[in-house]
Amino acid sequence: MNILLDAQITPDIRDKHILLELDTFRTGSDTVTAWCLVDPGDPTGMITMDQFVDLHGNLMPNYRLRHWNYVEQAIGHLLGKWDGQLDSFYQDLQSRVVSLQESDPGPEWDGVIDRSQDLGQ
């Protein structure tokens, strides 16, 4: 699996590959989003793949909107897709959702992972 950050994504990459949004990180006043690069592979499965690309495309926006039920159901459908390469991400996201449901993160929570302290900021 290849992970790219916003600045690494070129038009050529967008044209030839499928990009799936992962997490967004805050580093000080900046944010950066990580993306998984998926090769489209066999064109015969593209119709089904398009459905899963759409489902994953709605995953992170719904996570940020706190639509926990949607996120949990989407993860249930996405586990095992992409040859299982994203399963650890989906499982981590599922764990976060469970924790967030148990302990409301408050109104300031935006779903962005703060890495400012990791950088000494």
CYANA upper distance limits for C-alpha pairs under 8 A (distance plus 0.5 A):
  1 MET  CA     36 CYS  CA      7.47
  1 MET  CA     37 LEU  CA      7.38
  1 MET  CA     38 VAL  CA      7.90
  1 MET  CA     85 GLN  CA      6.90
  2 ASN  CA     36 CYS  CA      6.33
  2 ASN  CA     37 LEU  CA      5.84
  2 ASN  CA     38 VAL  CA      8.15
  3 ILE  CA     34 ALA  CA      7.02
  3 ILE  CA     35 TRP  CA      6.03
  3 ILE  CA     36 CYS  CA      5.17
  3 ILE  CA     37 LEU  CA      6.62
  4 LEU  CA      8 GLN  CA      6.47
  4 LEU  CA      9 ILE  CA      7.35
  4 LEU  CA     34 ALA  CA      6.21
  4 LEU  CA     35 TRP  CA      5.65
  4 LEU  CA     36 CYS  CA      6.86
  4 LEU  CA     37 LEU  CA      7.54
  5 LEU  CA      9 ILE  CA      7.42
  5 LEU  CA     32 VAL  CA      7.16
  5 LEU  CA     33 THR  CA      6.28
  5 LEU  CA     34 ALA  CA      5.12
  5 LEU  CA     35 TRP  CA      6.58
  6 ASP  CA     32 VAL  CA      6.78
  6 ASP  CA     33 THR  CA      6.25
  6 ASP  CA     34 ALA  CA      7.16
  6 ASP  CA     35 TRP  CA      8.02
  9 ILE  CA     13 ILE  CA      6.69
  9 ILE  CA     14 ARG  CA      7.56
 10 THR  CA     14 ARG  CA      6.93
 11 PRO  CA     15 ASP  CA      6.67
 12 ASP  CA     16 LYS  CA      6.79
 13 ILE  CA     17 HIS  CA      6.26
 14 ARG  CA     18 ILE  CA      7.35
 14 ARG  CA     19 LEU  CA      7.54
 16 LYS  CA     39 ASP  CA      8.11
 16 LYS  CA     40 PRO  CA      8.30
 17 HIS  CA     37 LEU  CA      6.94
 17 HIS  CA     38 VAL  CA      6.30
 17 HIS  CA     39 ASP  CA      5.59
 17 HIS  CA     40 PRO  CA      6.49
 18 ILE  CA     37 LEU  CA      6.40
 18 ILE  CA     38 VAL  CA      5.40
 18 ILE  CA     39 ASP  CA      6.63
 18 ILE  CA     40 PRO  CA      6.75
 18 ILE  CA     53 VAL  CA      8.40
 19 LEU  CA     35 TRP  CA      6.50
 19 LEU  CA     36 CYS  CA      6.09
 19 LEU  CA     37 LEU  CA      5.40
 19 LEU  CA     38 VAL  CA      6.66
 20 LEU  CA     35 TRP  CA      5.90
 20 LEU  CA     36 CYS  CA      5.56
 20 LEU  CA     37 LEU  CA      7.14
 20 LEU  CA     38 VAL  CA      8.02
 20 LEU  CA     53 VAL  CA      7.79
 20 LEU  CA     56 HIS  CA      7.34
 20 LEU  CA     57 GLY  CA      7.20
 21 GLU  CA     33 THR  CA      7.81
 21 GLU  CA     34 ALA  CA      6.90
 21 GLU  CA     35 TRP  CA      5.12
 21 GLU  CA     36 CYS  CA      6.98
 21 GLU  CA     56 HIS  CA      8.24
 21 GLU  CA     57 GLY  CA      7.38
 21 GLU  CA     60 MET  CA      7.62
 22 LEU  CA     33 THR  CA      7.48
 22 LEU  CA     34 ALA  CA      5.82
 22 LEU  CA     35 TRP  CA      5.75
 22 LEU  CA     36 CYS  CA      7.24
 22 LEU  CA     60 MET  CA      7.77
 22 LEU  CA     89 PHE  CA      8.39
 23 ASP  CA     33 THR  CA      6.35
 23 ASP  CA     34 ALA  CA      6.14
 23 ASP  CA     35 TRP  CA      8.20
 23 ASP  CA     60 MET  CA      8.21
 23 ASP  CA    112 VAL  CA      7.62
 23 ASP  CA    113 ILE  CA      7.85
 24 THR  CA     31 THR  CA      7.08
 24 THR  CA     32 VAL  CA      6.02
 24 THR  CA     33 THR  CA      4.58
 24 THR  CA     34 ALA  CA      6.69
 24 THR  CA    111 GLY  CA      8.28
 24 THR  CA    112 VAL  CA      5.70
 24 THR  CA    113 ILE  CA      6.75
 25 PHE  CA     31 THR  CA      5.89
 25 PHE  CA     32 VAL  CA      5.84
 25 PHE  CA     33 THR  CA      6.72
 25 PHE  CA     34 ALA  CA      8.48
 25 PHE  CA    112 VAL  CA      5.97
 25 PHE  CA    113 ILE  CA      5.18
 25 PHE  CA    114 ASP  CA      6.27
 25 PHE  CA    115 ARG  CA      6.87
 26 ARG  CA     30 ASP  CA      6.25
 26 ARG  CA     31 THR  CA      4.84
 26 ARG  CA     32 VAL  CA      7.11
 26 ARG  CA    112 VAL  CA      6.88
 26 ARG  CA    113 ILE  CA      6.47
 26 ARG  CA    114 ASP  CA      5.16
 26 ARG  CA    115 ARG  CA      6.10
 26 ARG  CA    116 SER  CA      6.92
 27 THR  CA     31 THR  CA      6.54
 27 THR  CA     32 VAL  CA      8.40
 27 THR  CA    114 ASP  CA      7.03
 27 THR  CA    115 ARG  CA      5.77
 27 THR  CA    116 SER  CA      4.97
 27 THR  CA    119 LEU  CA      7.96
 27 THR  CA    121 GLN  CA      8.42
 28 GLY  CA    115 ARG  CA      8.22
 28 GLY  CA    116 SER  CA      5.51
 28 GLY  CA    121 GLN  CA      6.83
 38 VAL  CA     82 TRP  CA      8.06
 40 PRO  CA     46 MET  CA      8.06
 42 ASP  CA     46 MET  CA      7.73
 45 GLY  CA     49 MET  CA      6.52
 46 MET  CA     50 ASP  CA      6.32
 47 ILE  CA     51 GLN  CA      7.21
 48 THR  CA     52 PHE  CA      7.20
 49 MET  CA     53 VAL  CA      6.58
 50 ASP  CA     54 ASP  CA      6.62
 51 GLN  CA     55 LEU  CA      6.67
 52 PHE  CA     56 HIS  CA      6.49
 52 PHE  CA     78 LEU  CA      7.46
 52 PHE  CA     81 LYS  CA      8.47
 53 VAL  CA     57 GLY  CA      6.40
 54 ASP  CA     58 ASN  CA      6.87
 55 LEU  CA     59 LEU  CA      6.89
 55 LEU  CA     74 ALA  CA      7.12
 55 LEU  CA     78 LEU  CA      8.42
 56 HIS  CA     60 MET  CA      7.99
 56 HIS  CA     74 ALA  CA      7.91
 56 HIS  CA     78 LEU  CA      7.90
 57 GLY  CA     61 PRO  CA      8.25
 58 ASN  CA     62 ASN  CA      6.66
 59 LEU  CA     63 TYR  CA      6.68
 59 LEU  CA     70 TYR  CA      8.29
 59 LEU  CA     71 VAL  CA      6.37
 59 LEU  CA     74 ALA  CA      7.26
 60 MET  CA     64 ARG  CA      6.70
 60 MET  CA     71 VAL  CA      8.47
 61 PRO  CA     65 LEU  CA      6.79
 62 ASN  CA     66 ARG  CA      6.68
 62 ASN  CA     67 HIS  CA      5.73
 62 ASN  CA     68 TRP  CA      8.04
 62 ASN  CA     70 TYR  CA      7.47
 62 ASN  CA     71 VAL  CA      7.02
 63 TYR  CA     67 HIS  CA      6.37
 63 TYR  CA     68 TRP  CA      7.04
 63 TYR  CA     71 VAL  CA      6.64
 63 TYR  CA    111 GLY  CA      7.49
 64 ARG  CA    110 ASP  CA      6.32
 64 ARG  CA    111 GLY  CA      5.37
 65 LEU  CA    110 ASP  CA      8.46
 67 HIS  CA     71 VAL  CA      6.91
 68 TRP  CA     72 GLU  CA      6.62
 68 TRP  CA     97 VAL  CA      6.91
 68 TRP  CA    101 GLN  CA      8.17
 69 ASN  CA     73 GLN  CA      6.67
 70 TYR  CA     74 ALA  CA      6.48
 71 VAL  CA     75 ILE  CA      6.57
 71 VAL  CA     94 GLN  CA      8.34
 71 VAL  CA     97 VAL  CA      8.49
 72 GLU  CA     76 GLY  CA      6.81
 72 GLU  CA     94 GLN  CA      7.03
 72 GLU  CA     97 VAL  CA      8.28
 73 GLN  CA     77 HIS  CA      7.07
 74 ALA  CA     78 LEU  CA      6.62
 75 ILE  CA     79 LEU  CA      6.40
 75 ILE  CA     90 TYR  CA      6.54
 75 ILE  CA     91 GLN  CA      8.49
 75 ILE  CA     94 GLN  CA      7.82
 78 LEU  CA     90 TYR  CA      8.29
 79 LEU  CA     84 GLY  CA      7.28
 79 LEU  CA     86 LEU  CA      8.04
 79 LEU  CA     87 ASP  CA      6.01
 79 LEU  CA     90 TYR  CA      7.31
 80 GLY  CA     84 GLY  CA      4.89
 80 GLY  CA     85 GLN  CA      8.34
 80 GLY  CA     86 LEU  CA      8.35
 80 GLY  CA     87 ASP  CA      6.86
 81 LYS  CA     85 GLN  CA      8.15
 81 LYS  CA     86 LEU  CA      8.07
 81 LYS  CA     87 ASP  CA      8.40
 82 TRP  CA     86 LEU  CA      7.21
 86 LEU  CA     90 TYR  CA      6.76
 87 ASP  CA     91 GLN  CA      6.53
 88 SER  CA     92 ASP  CA      6.57
 89 PHE  CA     93 LEU  CA      6.59
 90 TYR  CA     94 GLN  CA      6.58
 91 GLN  CA     95 SER  CA      6.76
 92 ASP  CA     96 ARG  CA      6.79
 93 LEU  CA     97 VAL  CA      6.72
 94 GLN  CA     98 VAL  CA      6.84
 95 SER  CA     99 SER  CA      6.82
 96 ARG  CA    100 LEU  CA      6.52
 97 VAL  CA    101 GLN  CA      6.56
 98 VAL  CA    102 GLU  CA      6.82
 99 SER  CA    103 SER  CA      6.63
100 LEU  CA    104 ASP  CA      6.05
100 LEU  CA    105 PRO  CA      6.73
105 PRO  CA    109 TRP  CA      6.34
115 ARG  CA    119 LEU  CA      7.17
116 SER  CA    120 GLY  CA      6.97
116 SER  CA    121 GLN  CA      5.60
117 GLN  CA    121 GLN  CA      5.87
